[in-house]
Amino acid sequence: MRCDDAERYSRQIRFGPVGAAGQARLAAARVAVVGCGALGSVVAMALVRAGVGFLRLIDRDVPEWSNLPRQVLFDEADVAVGLPKVVAAARHLERINAAATIEPVVADLAASNAPGLLGGVDLVVDGTDNFAARFLVNEFACRERIPWVHGGAIGAEGRVLAVIPGRTACLRCLIPEPPAPGALPTCDTAGIIGPTALVVGGVEAAEAIKLIVCPPGTDPVAERWNRLLVCDLWEHAWRTVDLTPLAERGCPTCRGGDHPWLDGRLGGATAVLCGRDAVQVAPAPGSAIDLEAFARRAAVLGTVSANPWIVRVNVEPGIELAVFADGRAIVSGTRDEARARGIVARSLGA
C-alpha cells in the first residue's frame, strides 16, 4: 500500500472481514460498472472511496436536470457543459481518489461489444435501467464465470442480487423471460426518490466489496449468497428471498450454456430511454461516425453543439438529435420509435 493508505483506510481495515488482506484485494481489483446513472453513480463513488484500484464506467448518456435528485456524481455544471456521464463521473471520482484508475467508456452495451466492454475485469456491477442490458451482462458473466451484482430501483422499492456463476441462481433463473414492454412500472410511470438509489446502490457496493474481499470459494460464510434482497423504503419493509431452489435447478443460461442475448438472437435496434422523452437508435455494425465531419454537415439541419464525444443538433422544434462516435443516436423530444428512426435516417443518411 502507499504510505498514506494505512491511515486512509484505517477504519475499513479495522473491520474484521476486510482487514489488511482484504484492503489489498480491493486495491488490486478491476470492476466494471454498467450504467452511470442513479445506481451506477452511487456504486462507483462507494467503490472508489473503498479503494478499488480500477473502475471501468460504461454509459451511453449525458446528465440532465432530472438526474440531479438521485445521481450523486453529477452537479449543475455537468448538466450545463453536456459531457457524457462517464466523462463527468470520471473527473469527480479522480478528485475523490487520485490513486484509482478510472476508465470512462462512452458506449451502449450490446451483444457486439459486450466481450470488449466486460472483459478483463474481476466483477461487474449493474447500474442499468433496462432488462436487455441486464440479460447481456448475465449471459456474459455466466459464460465467462465472472461474478456480478444486479440491482434495480423504482419508486421507493429496490432489489439486489449477487450472482456467482456455478454457485448461485442467475438473473435468468429468477426471471426466465424479460418482461414485455410496458408490463412493469418505470421511473417514467412510477417515479423514484433519491434515497432509493442511495440505499440500493450502497447495498450493491457492499455486495461487490464482499465478493472482492472474500472471492468465491474462499468465503467462510457461503450461505450469505443465493439471497435476493427486496426493500421498500416508504413502507419500511425489508426481506430476503432464498433462491437456493432456483440455484439447484439452474436455467438454460447458467446450466445449459444458452446465450440468446449475447448471440444476438434477442434485442432490438431502438429503445425508449427510461425517465425521459427520448429514443435511442442503435447503429448497424461497423457504422462509426466521423463526428467532426458530421458536425460540419449538420449545420444545415439546425443549431449544432459538439464536443469530442457527441454532436447535438436541434433538428426540429422541440427535437434534438445527439450522435455519438460509435454511430448511436439519441432523439430527444419524442417517444415514438418510428419517428426517431425517420429523424436519424434523414439526418445521418442511414
C-alpha positions as CSV (number, residue, x, y, z in Angstrom):
1,M,0.0,0.0,0.0
2,R,1.0,3.6,-0.4
3,C,2.5,5.3,2.7
4,D,-0.8,7.1,3.5
5,D,-3.1,4.2,2.7
6,A,-2.9,2.7,6.2
7,E,-4.4,5.9,7.6
8,R,-6.8,6.5,4.7
9,Y,-8.4,3.1,5.0
10,S,-7.8,2.6,8.7
11,R,-11.5,2.3,9.7
12,Q,-12.2,-0.1,6.9
13,I,-9.1,-2.3,7.7
14,R,-10.3,-2.4,11.4
15,F,-13.5,-4.1,10.2
16,G,-12.6,-7.8,10.7
17,P,-13.9,-9.3,7.5
18,V,-11.8,-6.8,5.4
19,G,-8.5,-6.4,7.3
20,A,-5.2,-5.6,5.6
21,A,-5.5,-8.6,3.2
22,G,-9.0,-7.5,2.1
23,Q,-7.9,-4.0,1.5
24,A,-5.0,-5.2,-0.7
25,R,-7.5,-7.2,-2.7
26,L,-9.6,-4.1,-3.2
27,A,-6.6,-2.2,-4.4
28,A,-5.9,-4.9,-7.0
29,A,-9.5,-5.4,-8.1
30,R,-10.8,-4.5,-11.5
31,V,-14.5,-3.7,-11.6
32,A,-16.9,-2.7,-14.5
33,V,-20.0,-0.6,-13.7
34,V,-22.5,-0.8,-16.5
35,G,-24.6,2.4,-16.3
36,C,-23.6,5.5,-14.6
37,G,-27.0,6.9,-13.5
38,A,-28.8,6.6,-10.2
39,L,-27.4,3.3,-9.1
40,G,-24.1,3.3,-11.1
41,S,-23.0,6.7,-9.7
42,V,-23.6,5.5,-6.1
43,V,-21.8,2.3,-6.7
44,A,-18.8,4.0,-8.5
45,M,-18.4,6.5,-5.7
46,A,-18.6,3.9,-3.0
47,L,-16.1,1.6,-4.6
48,V,-13.6,4.4,-5.4
49,R,-13.8,5.6,-1.8
50,A,-13.3,2.0,-0.6
51,G,-10.0,1.8,-2.5
52,V,-10.9,-0.3,-5.6
53,G,-7.9,0.1,-7.8
54,F,-9.5,0.1,-11.3
55,L,-13.0,1.1,-12.3
56,R,-14.4,0.9,-15.9
57,L,-17.5,3.1,-16.3
58,I,-19.8,2.3,-19.2
59,D,-22.7,4.5,-20.2
60,R,-24.4,5.9,-23.3
61,D,-26.0,9.1,-22.0
62,V,-25.4,12.6,-20.7
63,P,-26.5,14.3,-17.4
64,E,-29.9,16.1,-17.4
65,W,-31.6,18.3,-14.8
66,S,-34.0,15.5,-13.9
67,N,-31.0,13.3,-12.9
68,L,-29.7,15.6,-10.2
69,P,-32.1,14.5,-7.3
70,R,-30.7,10.9,-7.4
71,Q,-27.5,10.7,-9.5
72,V,-25.0,11.8,-6.9
73,L,-21.9,12.1,-9.1
74,F,-23.3,15.0,-11.1
75,D,-24.0,18.6,-10.4
76,E,-25.5,21.6,-12.3
77,A,-22.2,22.4,-14.0
78,D,-22.1,18.9,-15.5
79,V,-25.6,19.4,-17.0
80,A,-24.6,22.8,-18.4
81,V,-21.4,21.5,-20.0
82,G,-23.1,18.4,-21.5
83,L,-20.2,16.0,-21.3
84,P,-21.1,12.3,-21.3
85,K,-21.9,10.9,-17.9
86,V,-18.9,8.7,-17.7
87,V,-16.5,11.5,-18.6
88,A,-18.1,13.8,-16.0
89,A,-18.1,11.0,-13.4
90,A,-14.5,10.1,-14.0
91,R,-13.4,13.7,-13.3
92,H,-15.3,13.7,-10.0
93,L,-14.0,10.3,-9.0
94,E,-10.4,11.2,-9.8
95,R,-10.7,14.1,-7.3
96,I,-12.1,11.7,-4.7
97,N,-9.2,9.2,-5.0
98,A,-6.3,10.1,-7.2
99,A,-4.8,6.6,-6.8
100,A,-7.8,4.9,-8.6
101,T,-7.6,4.2,-12.3
102,I,-10.9,5.3,-13.9
103,E,-11.7,4.2,-17.5
104,P,-14.7,6.1,-18.9
105,V,-16.3,4.3,-21.9
106,V,-19.0,6.2,-23.8
107,A,-20.9,3.3,-25.3
108,D,-24.1,1.4,-25.2
109,L,-23.7,-2.2,-24.1
110,A,-24.7,-4.6,-26.9
111,A,-24.0,-8.1,-28.0
112,S,-21.4,-7.0,-30.4
113,N,-19.3,-5.1,-27.9
114,A,-20.0,-6.9,-24.6
115,P,-16.8,-9.0,-24.7
116,G,-14.7,-5.9,-25.1
117,L,-16.5,-3.8,-22.5
118,L,-16.9,-6.5,-19.9
119,G,-13.7,-8.5,-20.4
120,G,-10.6,-8.1,-18.3
121,V,-12.4,-7.4,-15.0
122,D,-12.9,-9.4,-11.8
123,L,-16.5,-8.2,-11.2
124,V,-19.4,-6.5,-13.0
125,V,-22.0,-4.3,-11.2
126,D,-25.4,-3.4,-12.7
127,G,-26.3,0.3,-12.9
128,T,-28.6,-0.1,-15.9
129,D,-32.2,0.8,-16.4
130,N,-33.3,-1.9,-18.8
131,F,-33.6,-5.7,-18.9
132,A,-31.8,-6.1,-22.3
133,A,-28.5,-4.8,-20.8
134,R,-29.0,-6.9,-17.6
135,F,-29.6,-10.1,-19.6
136,L,-26.5,-9.4,-21.7
137,V,-24.4,-8.9,-18.5
138,N,-25.9,-12.1,-17.0
139,E,-25.1,-14.2,-20.0
140,F,-21.5,-12.8,-20.4
141,A,-20.9,-13.3,-16.7
142,C,-22.2,-16.9,-16.7
143,R,-20.3,-17.8,-19.8
144,E,-17.0,-16.3,-18.5
145,R,-17.6,-17.3,-14.9
146,I,-17.3,-13.7,-13.6
147,P,-19.4,-12.7,-10.5
148,W,-21.7,-9.8,-10.9
149,V,-24.2,-7.8,-8.8
150,H,-27.7,-7.0,-10.1
151,G,-29.7,-4.1,-8.7
152,G,-32.9,-2.3,-9.5
153,A,-34.8,0.6,-8.1
154,I,-38.2,2.2,-8.8
155,G,-40.3,4.5,-6.6
156,A,-39.2,3.6,-3.0
157,E,-38.6,0.0,-3.8
158,G,-35.3,-1.8,-4.6
159,R,-33.8,-5.2,-5.1
160,V,-30.2,-6.6,-5.1
161,L,-28.9,-10.0,-6.1
162,A,-25.3,-11.2,-6.2
163,V,-24.7,-13.7,-9.0
164,I,-21.8,-16.2,-8.7
165,P,-21.9,-18.3,-11.8
166,G,-21.9,-22.0,-11.0
167,R,-22.8,-21.4,-7.3
168,T,-25.9,-19.2,-7.2
169,A,-29.0,-18.6,-9.1
170,C,-28.5,-16.2,-12.0
171,L,-30.8,-13.5,-13.4
172,R,-32.5,-15.8,-15.8
173,C,-33.2,-18.3,-13.0
174,L,-35.1,-15.6,-11.3
175,I,-36.7,-14.0,-14.4
176,P,-36.9,-16.7,-17.1
177,E,-38.2,-14.2,-19.7
178,P,-37.7,-10.4,-19.8
179,P,-41.0,-8.5,-19.0
180,A,-43.0,-7.3,-22.0
181,P,-42.6,-3.6,-22.8
182,G,-45.0,-1.7,-20.6
183,A,-45.6,-4.6,-18.3
184,L,-43.7,-3.1,-15.3
185,P,-43.6,0.4,-13.9
186,T,-40.6,2.6,-14.9
187,C,-39.2,5.8,-13.5
188,D,-41.4,7.5,-16.1
189,T,-44.7,6.0,-14.7
190,A,-43.9,5.4,-11.1
191,G,-41.1,7.9,-10.4
192,I,-38.3,7.4,-8.0
193,I,-36.9,9.1,-4.8
194,G,-33.3,9.7,-4.4
195,P,-32.9,7.7,-1.2
196,T,-33.9,4.6,-3.0
197,A,-31.0,4.9,-5.3
198,L,-28.7,5.6,-2.4
199,V,-29.8,2.5,-0.5
200,V,-29.8,0.1,-3.4
201,G,-26.5,1.4,-4.8
202,G,-25.0,1.2,-1.4
203,V,-26.1,-2.4,-1.0
204,E,-24.8,-3.3,-4.4
205,A,-21.4,-1.7,-3.5
206,A,-21.4,-3.7,-0.3
207,E,-22.0,-7.0,-2.2
208,A,-19.2,-6.0,-4.6
209,I,-16.8,-5.4,-1.7
210,K,-17.7,-8.8,-0.2
211,L,-17.1,-10.6,-3.5
212,I,-13.7,-8.9,-3.8
213,V,-12.6,-9.4,-0.2
214,C,-13.9,-13.0,0.0
215,P,-13.6,-14.4,-3.5
216,P,-16.0,-17.2,-4.5
217,G,-14.8,-20.5,-3.0
218,T,-13.0,-18.8,-0.1
219,D,-16.0,-17.3,1.7
220,P,-16.3,-18.8,5.2
221,V,-20.0,-17.8,5.3
222,A,-21.1,-19.1,1.9
223,E,-24.7,-19.3,2.9
224,R,-24.9,-15.5,2.7
225,W,-25.2,-15.8,-1.0
226,N,-28.2,-17.1,-3.0
227,R,-30.4,-14.4,-1.5
228,L,-32.4,-11.7,-3.1
229,L,-32.8,-8.5,-1.1
230,V,-36.1,-6.7,-1.5
231,C,-36.8,-3.4,0.2
232,D,-39.5,-0.7,0.3
233,L,-38.2,2.4,2.0
234,W,-41.7,4.0,2.1
235,E,-43.2,1.1,3.9
236,H,-40.1,0.4,5.9
237,A,-40.2,-3.2,4.7
238,W,-37.1,-5.4,4.2
239,R,-36.9,-9.0,3.3
240,T,-34.6,-11.6,1.7
241,V,-35.8,-14.4,-0.6
242,D,-33.9,-17.7,-0.5
243,L,-33.1,-18.6,-4.1
244,T,-31.4,-21.9,-3.3
245,P,-34.1,-24.0,-5.0
246,L,-33.6,-21.9,-8.2
247,A,-29.8,-22.4,-8.0
248,E,-30.2,-26.1,-7.6
249,R,-32.4,-26.4,-10.6
250,G,-30.5,-23.9,-12.7
251,C,-31.6,-22.4,-16.1
252,P,-30.7,-22.7,-19.8
253,T,-28.1,-19.9,-19.4
254,C,-26.2,-20.8,-16.2
255,R,-26.5,-24.6,-16.6
256,G,-27.2,-25.1,-20.3
257,G,-24.9,-22.5,-22.0
258,D,-27.7,-20.8,-23.8
259,H,-27.0,-17.1,-24.5
260,P,-29.7,-15.7,-26.8
261,W,-28.9,-12.0,-26.0
262,L,-25.2,-12.4,-26.2
263,D,-25.6,-14.4,-29.5
264,G,-27.7,-11.6,-31.0
265,R,-30.9,-13.6,-31.2
266,L,-32.8,-11.2,-28.9
267,G,-32.7,-7.4,-28.6
268,G,-33.9,-4.5,-30.7
269,A,-32.4,-1.7,-32.7
270,T,-34.4,1.1,-30.9
271,A,-35.3,1.7,-27.2
272,V,-37.3,4.3,-25.4
273,L,-35.0,5.6,-22.6
274,C,-36.1,5.4,-19.0
275,G,-37.3,8.7,-17.4
276,R,-37.2,10.9,-20.5
277,D,-38.9,11.6,-23.8
278,A,-36.1,10.1,-25.9
279,V,-35.4,7.1,-28.2
280,Q,-32.0,5.5,-28.8
281,V,-31.4,4.2,-32.3
282,A,-28.6,1.6,-32.3
283,P,-26.1,1.7,-35.1
284,A,-25.6,-1.0,-37.7
285,P,-22.3,-3.0,-37.3
286,G,-19.3,-1.0,-38.3
287,S,-21.1,2.3,-38.5
288,A,-18.7,4.5,-36.6
289,I,-19.1,8.2,-37.4
290,D,-16.6,11.0,-38.1
291,L,-18.1,13.5,-35.6
292,E,-16.2,16.5,-36.9
293,A,-17.4,15.9,-40.5
294,F,-20.9,15.3,-39.3
295,A,-20.9,18.5,-37.2
296,R,-20.0,20.4,-40.4
297,R,-22.7,18.8,-42.4
298,A,-25.3,19.1,-39.7
299,A,-25.1,22.9,-39.7
300,V,-27.8,23.0,-42.4
301,L,-30.1,21.0,-40.2
302,G,-30.2,23.3,-37.2
303,T,-28.2,24.7,-34.3
304,V,-25.2,22.5,-33.6
305,S,-23.2,21.9,-30.4
306,A,-20.3,19.5,-30.3
307,N,-17.6,18.0,-28.2
308,P,-15.1,15.2,-28.8
309,W,-17.8,12.6,-27.8
310,I,-21.2,13.9,-29.0
311,V,-22.7,16.2,-31.7
312,R,-26.1,17.6,-30.9
313,V,-28.4,19.2,-33.5
314,N,-31.8,20.8,-32.9
315,V,-33.4,19.2,-36.0
316,E,-37.0,20.3,-35.3
317,P,-38.8,22.4,-32.8
318,G,-38.5,20.5,-29.5
319,I,-36.5,17.7,-31.1
320,E,-32.8,17.2,-30.5
321,L,-30.6,14.7,-32.2
322,A,-27.4,13.5,-30.4
323,V,-25.0,11.5,-32.4
324,F,-22.1,9.5,-30.8
325,A,-18.9,8.4,-32.4
326,D,-19.9,4.7,-32.3
327,G,-22.9,5.5,-34.6
328,R,-25.5,5.6,-31.9
329,A,-28.1,8.3,-32.0
330,I,-30.5,9.6,-29.3
331,V,-33.5,11.5,-30.4
332,S,-34.9,13.7,-27.6
333,G,-38.4,15.1,-27.5
334,T,-40.3,12.0,-28.7
335,R,-41.1,8.5,-27.5
336,D,-42.2,7.4,-31.0
337,E,-39.6,4.9,-32.2
338,A,-40.7,5.1,-35.8
339,R,-40.4,8.9,-35.8
340,A,-37.0,8.6,-34.1
341,R,-35.7,6.2,-36.8
342,G,-37.0,8.5,-39.5
343,I,-35.2,11.5,-38.0
344,V,-32.0,9.5,-37.8
345,A,-32.3,8.3,-41.3
346,R,-33.0,11.9,-42.6
347,S,-30.1,13.4,-40.6
348,L,-27.5,10.7,-41.0
349,G,-28.4,9.1,-44.3
350,A,-28.7,5.7,-42.7
